[in-house]
Amino acid sequence: MKRYLCKVQRTDEYIVELDESVLDEEWMKGYREYFADLHDLEEHAENIAQYRARFGERYIEGYGVPLNDGKKPWFANDKEVNRAINIKIISEDSECEVDVSEMKS
């Protein structure tokens, strides 16, 4: 069986808007209790952007479904949507740079 090492590079850019009156310290305390040890909005913005880049537009555990450029995604019901989070898409690479090299056993 041949094996190949594939290094994929892509660049996505987002503006993640978070409503600090909703995602306040009390909310973060609950988030930390069940999900991850994140302590400020910057860490949450990074987490949300990373999830979006990896998995695309969908439900994010602990956050719900973020707004997309201020709009509710077509697949989400009102209960799932978290209007305190908005992702503005600057760019999402549809073209990826892939460096492939055959691996020797």
BAFI-3210 file (N, C-alpha, C; in Angstrom, 3 decimals, decimal comma, padded with zeros to 6 digits):
// residues 105
n [1|2|3|4|5|6|7|8|9|10|11|12|13|14|15|16|17|18|19|20|21|22|23|24|25|26|27|28|29|30|31|32|33|34|35|36|37|38|39|40|41|42|43|44|45|46|47|48|49|50|51|52|53|54|55|56|57|58|59|60|61|62|63|64|65|66|67|68|69|70|71|72|73|74|75|76|77|78|79|80|81|82|83|84|85|86|87|88|89|90|91|92|93|94|95|96|97|98|99|100|101|102|103|104|105]
n.u [000,846|000,625|001,692|000,991|002,113|000,257|000,166|-001,982|-002,916|-004,846|-006,609|-008,816|-010,915|-012,583|-014,900|-015,743|-018,441|-019,458|-021,928|-021,459|-023,157|-024,763|-023,079|-021,683|-019,768|-021,084|-022,323|-019,986|-018,875|-020,677|-020,234|-017,544|-017,864|-019,078|-017,901|-015,245|-012,158|-012,312|-011,776|-012,262|-013,748|-012,192|-010,898|-013,149|-013,977|-011,835|-012,144|-014,676|-014,217|-012,258|-013,707|-015,606|-013,951|-012,990|-015,267|-017,320|-020,489|-022,597|-024,222|-022,731|-021,393|-022,181|-022,484|-024,509|-026,180|-024,501|-025,311|-025,077|-023,408|-025,239|-027,639|-030,046|-029,049|-030,177|-030,787|-031,231|-033,293|-035,297|-034,855|-032,295|-030,595|-028,136|-028,297|-026,527|-024,112|-022,356|-021,075|-019,133|-018,279|-015,273|-013,480|-013,433|-011,445|-011,820|-010,117|-007,356|-003,989|-001,967|000,593|002,172|003,800|005,360|005,516|008,072|008,358]
n.v [-001,172|002,158|005,176|008,566|011,698|014,464|017,829|020,307|023,562|026,341|029,435|031,061|033,765|035,467|037,640|037,580|038,257|038,977|039,195|040,797|041,325|039,166|036,910|036,825|036,935|035,127|033,405|032,404|031,025|028,877|027,707|026,916|024,978|022,821|022,505|023,756|025,201|028,183|031,657|034,293|036,606|036,748|034,249|032,660|033,628|032,760|029,980|029,560|030,473|028,661|026,273|026,786|026,973|024,367|022,664|023,889|025,515|025,029|023,517|024,368|022,821|023,865|026,479|026,705|027,523|029,866|033,170|033,958|036,231|037,982|036,702|034,083|030,766|028,627|025,983|025,902|025,813|028,162|027,778|026,695|028,691|031,034|034,185|035,903|035,509|036,193|035,418|036,937|036,463|036,872|035,652|032,360|029,822|028,179|027,004|025,045|024,782|022,095|020,077|017,264|014,295|011,203|008,613|006,658|003,295]
n.w [000,000|-000,911|000,616|001,379|002,393|003,041|003,065|003,841|003,145|003,925|003,973|005,968|006,777|009,324|010,956|014,187|016,049|019,288|021,713|024,530|026,610|026,817|026,629|029,156|032,279|033,959|032,110|030,904|033,048|033,352|030,840|031,103|033,059|031,743|029,188|028,114|029,291|028,994|029,287|028,475|026,081|023,781|023,695|023,284|020,793|019,200|019,486|018,314|015,670|014,867|014,972|012,990|010,712|010,562|010,471|009,097|008,451|011,014|013,911|016,983|019,659|022,869|022,127|020,228|017,150|015,353|014,111|010,641|008,941|010,062|009,668|010,161|009,726|007,061|007,780|010,475|013,382|015,249|017,975|018,182|017,327|018,194|018,858|019,977|018,906|016,011|012,892|010,593|007,362|005,893|004,135|002,776|001,944|-001,057|-002,653|-001,992|-000,987|-001,595|-000,572|-001,610|-000,783|-001,381|000,977|002,235|003,245]
ca.u [000,000|001,394|001,265|001,362|001,970|-000,397|000,079|-003,007|-002,942|-005,920|-006,773|-010,174|-010,967|-013,897|-015,093|-016,647|-019,053|-020,017|-022,674|-020,933|-024,236|-025,314|-021,952|-021,023|-018,995|-021,953|-022,435|-018,685|-018,717|-021,429|-019,533|-016,359|-018,300|-019,489|-017,251|-013,799|-011,637|-012,123|-012,012|-012,636|-014,395|-011,192|-010,735|-014,357|-013,929|-010,879|-012,759|-015,767|-013,621|-011,594|-014,754|-016,178|-012,986|-012,849|-016,495|-018,288|-021,666|-023,406|-024,398|-021,481|-021,686|-021,899|-022,822|-025,672|-025,896|-024,277|-025,805|-024,143|-023,562|-026,441|-028,853|-030,212|-028,788|-031,382|-031,045|-031,401|-034,573|-035,111|-034,372|-030,858|-029,828|-027,619|-028,217|-025,433|-022,896|-022,476|-019,837|-019,069|-017,299|-014,423|-013,121|-013,247|-010,752|-012,343|-008,896|-006,369|-002,663|-001,632|001,932|002,087|005,049|005,213|006,237|008,741|008,098]
ca.v [000,000|003,397|006,191|009,922|012,767|015,591|019,032|021,161|024,913|027,201|030,608|031,562|034,953|035,764|038,562|036,935|039,256|038,362|040,128|040,639|041,414|037,807|036,027|037,500|036,054|034,043|032,467|031,744|030,079|027,696|027,096|026,230|023,822|021,706|022,372|023,992|026,194|029,459|032,686|035,614|036,597|036,476|032,797|032,119|033,983|031,837|028,657|029,571|030,591|027,396|025,292|027,132|026,623|022,910|021,907|024,637|026,120|024,034|023,653|024,273|022,394|024,893|027,792|026,680|027,890|031,307|033,874|034,015|037,569|038,590|035,967|032,724|029,781|027,997|024,676|026,009|026,277|029,325|027,341|026,398|029,871|031,905|035,528|036,629|035,197|036,421|035,219|037,613|035,752|037,704|034,721|030,945|029,275|027,006|026,427|024,731|024,417|020,778|019,576|015,806|013,552|009,787|008,175|005,362|002,440]
ca.w [000,000|-000,960|001,585|000,984|003,367|002,374|003,893|003,252|003,685|003,464|004,817|006,142|007,630|009,874|012,069|015,130|016,922|020,484|022,552|025,886|027,604|026,912|026,913|030,273|033,150|034,435|030,995|030,739|034,158|032,953|029,706|031,641|033,839|030,897|027,886|028,029|030,227|028,297|030,296|027,974|024,767|022,740|023,621|022,667|019,366|018,580|019,490|017,333|014,333|014,580|014,698|011,680|009,670|010,481|010,248|008,310|009,064|011,714|015,351|017,735|021,028|023,867|021,588|019,351|015,765|015,234|012,940|009,523|008,358|010,628|009,288|010,656|008,676|006,527|008,382|011,921|013,912|016,124|019,281|018,090|016,928|019,243|018,266|020,631|018,146|014,578|012,141|009,299|006,545|005,045|003,058|003,064|000,777|-001,753|-003,210|-000,971|-001,452|-001,043|-000,861|-001,482|-000,970|-001,095|002,168|002,093|004,412]
c.u [000,895|000,816|001,801|001,132|001,409|-000,514|-000,860|-002,978|-004,095|-006,018|-008,229|-010,094|-012,399|-013,805|-016,126|-017,139|-019,755|-020,696|-022,282|-021,999|-024,922|-024,211|-021,083|-020,299|-019,826|-022,119|-021,128|-018,431|-019,460|-020,766|-018,327|-016,736|-018,562|-018,638|-015,740|-013,414|-011,286|-012,569|-012,390|-013,202|-013,416|-010,973|-011,960|-014,389|-012,986|-011,487|-013,850|-015,211|-012,943|-012,616|-015,341|-015,241|-012,893|-014,112|-017,555|-019,452|-022,528|-023,544|-023,040|-021,841|-021,260|-022,275|-024,155|-025,253|-025,704|-025,023|-024,698|-024,345|-024,890|-027,733|-028,852|-029,918|-030,057|-031,764|-031,432|-032,821|-034,292|-034,532|-032,855|-030,004|-029,415|-027,376|-027,160|-024,104|-023,188|-021,116|-019,979|-017,942|-016,558|-013,986|-013,038|-012,652|-011,478|-011,182|-007,913|-005,046|-002,311|-000,246|001,916|003,459|004,813|006,069|006,843|008,528|009,224]
c.v [001,240|004,385|007,546|010,872|013,971|016,753|020,005|022,522|025,675|028,372|031,024|032,777|035,231|036,942|037,881|038,007|038,545|039,431|039,898|040,796|040,052|036,824|036,679|036,479|034,892|032,973|031,686|030,723|028,776|026,959|026,300|024,951|022,599|021,480|022,555|025,150|027,505|030,579|034,059|035,503|036,319|034,971|032,143|032,429|033,045|030,441|028,549|029,625|029,280|026,317|025,538|026,701|025,103|022,209|022,638|025,153|025,035|024,389|023,491|023,967|023,479|026,298|027,793|026,996|029,408|031,885|033,891|035,337|038,197|037,848|034,570|031,762|029,022|026,723|024,754|026,404|027,382|028,964|027,129|027,649|030,681|033,281|036,409|036,392|035,395|036,228|035,926|036,967|036,757|036,861|033,313|030,343|028,075|026,285|026,212|024,396|023,094|020,366|018,074|015,190|012,102|009,425|006,801|004,582|002,371]
c.w [000,000|000,042|001,153|002,146|002,613|003,358|003,195|003,953|003,070|004,429|004,794|007,050|008,034|010,829|012,950|016,094|018,067|021,333|024,007|026,969|027,789|027,305|027,989|031,158|033,684|033,350|030,832|031,841|033,838|031,802|030,204|032,389|032,962|029,651|027,914|028,939|029,503|029,228|029,770|026,556|023,639|022,577|022,978|021,171|018,618|018,446|018,417|015,907|013,924|014,235|013,309|010,555|009,487|010,000|009,429|009,146|009,691|013,183|016,033|019,186|022,019|023,424|020,844|017,927|015,699|014,027|011,898|008,810|008,788|010,336|009,892|009,506|008,300|007,270|009,857|012,299|014,932|017,483|019,296|017,882|018,158|018,620|018,923|019,916|016,662|013,935|010,803|008,507|005,673|003,849|003,618|001,802|000,201|-002,440|-002,070|-001,638|-000,781|-001,527|-000,576|-001,693|-000,557|000,106|001,887|003,367|005,379]
res [m|k|r|y|l|c|k|v|q|r|t|d|e|y|i|v|e|l|d|e|s|v|l|d|e|e|w|m|k|g|y|r|e|y|f|a|d|l|h|d|l|e|e|h|a|e|n|i|a|q|y|r|a|r|f|g|e|r|y|i|e|g|y|g|v|p|l|n|d|g|k|k|p|w|f|a|n|d|k|e|v|n|r|a|i|n|i|k|i|i|s|e|d|s|e|c|e|v|d|v|s|e|m|k|s]
***
